Amino acid sequence: MNKDKIFSKENKNIDQFEFNEEVADVFEDMLHRSIPSYLSTIETLEFLTKQYIQPNSNCYDLGCSLGEASLAIEKGINVDGCTIFAIDKSEAMVSKCKKNLRNKITNASIEIINDDILNIEINNASIVVMNYTLQFLEKNQRQLILNKIYNGLKDGGLFLLSEKITNKNKLIREQLINLHHDFKYKNSYSRLEISQKRKAIEEVLICDNKDTHELRLKKAGFKNFDLWLQHFNFVSYIAIK
Ligand SMILES: C[S@@+](CC[C@H](N)C(=O)[O-])C[C@H]1O[C@@H](n2cnc3c(N)ncnc32)[C@H](O)[C@@H]1O
């Protein structure tokens, strides 16, 4: 695994963060060292897939990056006739995802698609995962994609939504951010790397608070949902149609 050193050198003119080739090359390391409990979301997805997968249905990994969530779904599939659709709009990510998943998917068929998730149709779905992707969509597109997910899910289908969040309370918001930065520092990111990455990503990754997420899930039609994970300012929701 290539080590993420993208923000290690001092740079006075930091460019906006992009999911380009430089990022794709170190992304596995970046995910594990930057997102608290990232591995838990992947392991839990495999466990839940075993329970919620339905024969002859589709699974969607929206914003698949290198395909870790698709791989977890694949490991969990214990019925016949399933197809996984892994979608990402970054060409660099999709190209690395194809290499990463080659020869690893044996339980289901997989289609890796280089497109915006807003352009794709969701239908006959028993599993949909959006692991840290909604936060990169324009705010006015977020309800649309949730509606599309709800409408495309079969009854009894599972939606797993993981996000970085903000908090309405300033004191708590700042404390959770500090805890996250300390998590990164303990994972060998320097204070300089942490602050330069923050500058690069702050206008690209726009967080919602829990109330907004929950209102959106309700508006889309979900009645059964709750947080199954919160680690500092990172959360994951389980929602069942
Ligand atoms: C934080 S990464 C997701 C990590 C991945 N889901 C995982 O669990 O390993 C966010 C990904 O979403 C993709 N993305 C952002 N907006 C998108 C959109 N509108 N359509 C498709 N992909 C998108 C980015 O290219 C990036 O690869």
Ligand as a Chemical Component Dictionary entry (heavy atoms), coordinates in Angstrom:
data_LIG
# 
_chem_comp.id                   LIG 
_chem_comp.type                 NON-POLYMER 
_chem_comp.pdbx_formal_charge   0 
_chem_comp.three_letter_code    LIG 
# 
loop_
_chem_comp_atom.comp_id 
_chem_comp_atom.atom_id 
_chem_comp_atom.alt_atom_id 
_chem_comp_atom.type_symbol 
_chem_comp_atom.charge 
_chem_comp_atom.model_Cartn_x 
_chem_comp_atom.model_Cartn_y 
_chem_comp_atom.model_Cartn_z 
_chem_comp_atom.pdbx_ordinal 
LIG C1  C1  C 0  -14.515 9.165  0.275  1  
LIG S1  S1  S 1  -14.569 8.438  -1.268 2  
LIG C2  C2  C 0  -15.604 7.008  -1.014 3  
LIG C3  C3  C 0  -14.961 5.834  -0.349 4  
LIG C4  C4  C 0  -15.558 4.494  -0.719 5  
LIG N1  N1  N 0  -16.992 4.526  -0.773 6  
LIG C5  C5  C 0  -15.123 3.425  0.255  7  
LIG O1  O1  O 0  -15.937 2.970  1.078  8  
LIG O2  O2  O -1 -13.945 3.029  0.196  9  
LIG C6  C6  C 0  -15.675 9.400  -2.222 10 
LIG C7  C7  C 0  -15.775 8.933  -3.667 11 
LIG O3  O3  O 0  -16.977 9.443  -4.217 12 
LIG C8  C8  C 0  -16.725 9.806  -5.552 13 
LIG N2  N2  N 0  -17.763 10.783 -5.936 14 
LIG C9  C9  C 0  -17.971 12.009 -5.421 15 
LIG N3  N3  N 0  -19.052 12.559 -5.982 16 
LIG C10 C10 C 0  -19.534 11.664 -6.888 17 
LIG C11 C11 C 0  -20.628 11.657 -7.787 18 
LIG N4  N4  N 0  -21.460 12.688 -7.898 19 
LIG N5  N5  N 0  -20.821 10.560 -8.567 20 
LIG C12 C12 C 0  -19.978 9.503  -8.483 21 
LIG N6  N6  N 0  -18.923 9.452  -7.646 22 
LIG C13 C13 C 0  -18.713 10.518 -6.847 23 
LIG C14 C14 C 0  -15.305 10.340 -5.561 24 
LIG O4  O4  O 0  -14.744 10.307 -6.853 25 
LIG C15 C15 C 0  -14.636 9.411  -4.562 26 
LIG O5  O5  O 0  -14.022 8.318  -5.193 27 
# 
loop_
_chem_comp_bond.comp_id 
_chem_comp_bond.atom_id_1 
_chem_comp_bond.atom_id_2 
_chem_comp_bond.value_order 
_chem_comp_bond.pdbx_ordinal 
LIG C1  S1  SING 1  
LIG S1  C2  SING 2  
LIG S1  C6  SING 3  
LIG C2  C3  SING 4  
LIG C3  C4  SING 5  
LIG C4  N1  SING 6  
LIG C4  C5  SING 7  
LIG C5  O1  DOUB 8  
LIG C5  O2  SING 9  
LIG C6  C7  SING 10 
LIG C7  O3  SING 11 
LIG C7  C15 SING 12 
LIG O3  C8  SING 13 
LIG C8  N2  SING 14 
LIG C8  C14 SING 15 
LIG N2  C9  SING 16 
LIG N2  C13 SING 17 
LIG C9  N3  DOUB 18 
LIG N3  C10 SING 19 
LIG C10 C11 SING 20 
LIG C10 C13 DOUB 21 
LIG C11 N4  SING 22 
LIG C11 N5  DOUB 23 
LIG N5  C12 SING 24 
LIG C12 N6  DOUB 25 
LIG N6  C13 SING 26 
LIG C14 O4  SING 27 
LIG C14 C15 SING 28 
LIG C15 O5  SING 29 
# 
